[in-house]
């Protein structure tokens, strides 16, 4: 079985290359081919000897991440990509262009087992985890396709990163390594639905990435209605883990809150949110829910969403309503993959 060479950190790759009987500096060259020049094949690595390339070919592989479909929004230029992996599974990624640079939202798993009720990603459950190389592969392909640099990365696509912890951590190390793309840790955000042991472990890594918690309910009961993970972890436990993350890293936590009409967008909900957020150094991101066919959830009206935001702002909460991107394409998480899988099953 060949080894997945793009899933090694710089230090791990050095060890592997030394095992081959090669000098250490070869690892630097290979790492650069993989993570700066974004090579998909060993044959592209022209400053390596033919013998070394053959050795690499024998023992390693560069797992393909190939574009199947690309949608481009006519409204704001958002790109949605559907990528096929080496085993035929598909994942999706989104490129959003902002004034401050290009942001890419990637998937960390094929499917998801968290079962959040408003999310298309989780319908059909979890297929498998992505390797670190399949995570960076999404970003590298987008850079190659668009010929534009990515400056911000959000792990907020399909999957729960804390449910794929080791691969996710390796991905962060590769992505932010000075020998590779060298994206600043401060430009990386990871979203979790609230797996407490994962948040606690991540706090101990002392990384400078932003933690985004999917809150979605202003109390334990509301969270349980929307997010099965709340049956395992009490809201108070989750918040405690977030506080620990802030204490260990100095990075304020972002709370994500999908506004669902008539479910969690009342003024009473706003009051409860104020109680939770006021004592914390944090940011609240309100997301009017993306309606999906399989669920009957509706977006609140723009006026209601604005009223909700104003109430929080008046209490001194740092809050924004997320700008909807790619509304005219399968912009919501999991929609494009879901449509593809359904069509192919037929």
N, C-alpha and C positions, 0 to 999 in steps of 0.2 A: 504493500500500500504506500503510495507516494505521500509525502508530507506537504502540508499547506504552507508554502514559504512566506506568503504575505501576512500570515497570522503571527509571525514572530516579531517581538520587539527588537530594537537595535542590538541590545545586549545578547538576547537569545540567538539572533542571527549570527553574531560574531562567534558564539560557541559552536553553532552548527557548521560554519565554514571552516573553523579550526579542526573540527572532527574530520573534515574532508581532506585534511593535510594542506590546506591553503593558508596563506598569510592573512592576518587580521584585516588589513586595508581592503581586501577583496569584499569583505562584508559591507564596508562603507559604499563601495561602488554598486554592489547589488541592491543595497537598501535604497540608494538614490534612483536606480532604474525602476524599482518597484513603487516608491512613494513620492518621487519628485517628477521623474519623466513618465511615470505611470505606464510602464511596459506591461503588456498582456502576455508576452511570450519571451522565453529565454533567448531566442534567436535575435531579438532586438538589441541585446546587450553586447554591442559591438566592441567595447574596450576590454572584454574578457576573452581569454584564449578559447579556441574551439573545444579543447579538451575539457576545460572547466564548464563550458556551456553544456557539453554532453553529460558531464557528471551531475550537473544540476537537473537536467532533463530526466536522468535516470531515477533520481531520488526525490525530487520535489515537483510540485505543480503549482501553477497560478490559477486559482479557481475562477472560472469565468463568471462575470456578471454582465449579461447582455441585454440591451434594450429591446423590448418587444413592442412597446407602444409609447407614444409621447403626445400629450395634449398640451396645447398652449392657449392660455386665456386671452381672449380679445379685449377683456376689460383692463387687466393690469399686468399682462405679460407673465403671470405665474405659469410655470411648467410642471406638469405631473408626469412622472415616468413610471412605466411598468417594466421591471427587470426580471429576466429569467436566470435562475441559478443552475449549477451544474447537474442537479438531480431533477430538473424540470419544474421545481417549485417556483412561484413568482412572488416578488415583493414590490412595494411601491415607495417612491420617494418624491419629494416636492422641492422645486427651486423657487424661492421668492426673492424678487429684486427690491431692495430698499435703497434709500439714499445713502445709508451707511455701509452698503455692500451687499453681496449675495448671501442669502441664508438658505441652507439645505436642511430639510427635515427627513430623517432616515428611519427605516424600520430596524428593529432589533431581533424580531422573531418572525417566522412564517406563521401567520395567525396569532391567536392570543387566547389564553384560558381564563382571563380575569372576569369576563362576562359582564362588563359595564353595560347598562341597559340601553344607553343612547349611542353606542359605538358600533359601526359596521365591521370593524377589525376582528371582533371577537365572535361573530356569527360563524359557526363551523369549527370553533375551538382552535387549539394549538396544533400545528403540524410538527415544527421543530425549532430549535434555537438557530440563530445565525452565528457563524464564526466571526472573529474579529475582522478577517479579510473580506468577508461578504458585507460587513458594515462599511469598512473604508471603501470597498469596491463600488458602492452606490455613489459615493462622493466623487471618486476618481472618474467614473464614467460620465457623470454630469459635467465635470470640468472638461473632459475630452470632447464631449458632444457640443457643449456651448462655447468652448474655447475661452471661458471666463473663470476667474479665480473665485473660489468659495472662501468667505471670511468668517462665517458663522455657521455652527452646526447645532441642530436641535434633534435630540433622540426622543422623538415624540410621534413617530409613525406607528405602524403596526407592531404590537408586542409590548411586553413589560420588561424594561431593561434589568430590573432587580431580580427578575425570574431567570435571567441569563447573565448573572453577575460577573463571573470570571471572564467570559468573552467580552462583555461590555467594558470591563476595566482594562483589558489588553488593548481594545479598540481606542480607548482614551489615550493610553500611553503612546500608541503608534501615531495617532492623529496629531498629538501635540509635541511629538519629538522634534528636536531642532534639526535632526538629519533628514526629516521627511517634509510633509506639508507645513509643519511648524505652525499650526493654528493655535492661537493663544487659548489657554484653558478658560480664561474669562469669557471667551466667545463661544463656549460650549454649554448647552443647557440639557439636563436630563430630566425627563418627566416620569414620575412613578404614581401609581394609584394608592400607594401607602403600605408597601411591604416593610414593616418596621425593622426586622433584622438587617435588611439590605441598606436602609437609610443609615442605621447605626454603623455598619461596616464601612460605608462610604465616607461617613464623617471622620473615621479613623485614618483614612488615606490622606487627609489634609490636602485635597486637590482644590483648585480655584474655580471649579466649574459651578454653574448655577443649578440648584435643585429646584425643580418645579413639582409641587404636590397637586395631584388631581383631588380637589376638595369636594366640589359639586353638591355638597349638602351642608347646611348650617348646623346640623346636629347629628347625633349617632343614628337616630331612626331614619332620617331623610337619606343619609349615606347608605344605609342598609337597603332602602328601596331601590336605589340607583346602582349601587356597587356591591356585588357579593363579597368582595375582599373585606368589607366592613364587618362581616360576620366573624371574621378571624381577628381583626385588629380594631380595638376601640378607638374612637376619634381622639380621646385624651392621650392614648399611647402614641398615636401617629404624630400629634402636635408636639409631644415631648421629644420624639426622635428628630423632628424638624428643628426644635430649639437647640438640641445637641449639635446638629449639623452647623447651625449658625455660630454656636459657641466655639466649635473646633476650627472652623474655616474663615469666620468673619464675613461670609457671603450671605447676604439676605436671601431668604427663601421667597420664591414666587408661588402664590396659590392660584391654581386654575379653577374656574368655576363656570361650568356650562349652564347657561340660563335656560330653563325649560318652562314654557308657559304653563302657569297653573300648578306647577310642581314645586319649584324652589325659587320663584321670583317674586314672592310677596314681600310686603314691607316688614312683616314679622321675621322673614328669613334675613332680610337686611339687618334688622336689629340684632339677631343672633350672631351674624357674621361680624358685626362691629365688636361684640363681646369677645369673640375669638381673636380678632386681628389687632384690636387697639393696643394691647400690651406688647405686640411683636414688631420687630423691624422687618417689614415684609412688603411685598407688592401683590396686589390682587389683579388678576387678569380675567375679565368677564368675557365669556364666549357664548353669544347667542347660538343655541344648539343647531347643528346641521340636520335637517329632517332626513331620515332614511326610510325607504319603503317598508322595511320589516318592522318598524316601530311607529307608534302613533304620536310621538312627541312633536310639539310645535315650538317654533321660535316665539319669544315674546315680541310685541310690537316695539318699534324703535323708541317710541315715547316711554313705554314701560321700562325698557332696558336703561334709558337715560335717567329716568326717575330713580331707579335702583342705584345707579352709579352716583347720582347727586347726593342721595341720602348717606352713602358711605363716605363720600368726599367731605361732606359737612362735618363728619366725625373725625376727620384727620387721617382717613385711610388713603394710602397711595394706590389709586385704582385706574385701570384703563379698560375700555371695551376693545377687544381684539378686532382689528380691521379685517373684514372678510376678504380673503384672497381666493381667486380662482373660482368664483361663484358659478361661472358658466361652463366649468369642466367638472370632472369627478374629484372636486377639491377636498372633500371630507375624507378623514382617515378611513382607509379600508374599502372605499367605494369602488375604485378602479379594479383592484384585485378581485373583489367579490364578483363583479360583473364578468371578469375574464374567467374565473373558476367556474361560475354557473354556466356560461356559454360553452365552455370546453367539456363540461360534464354531459351536457345535452348531446 
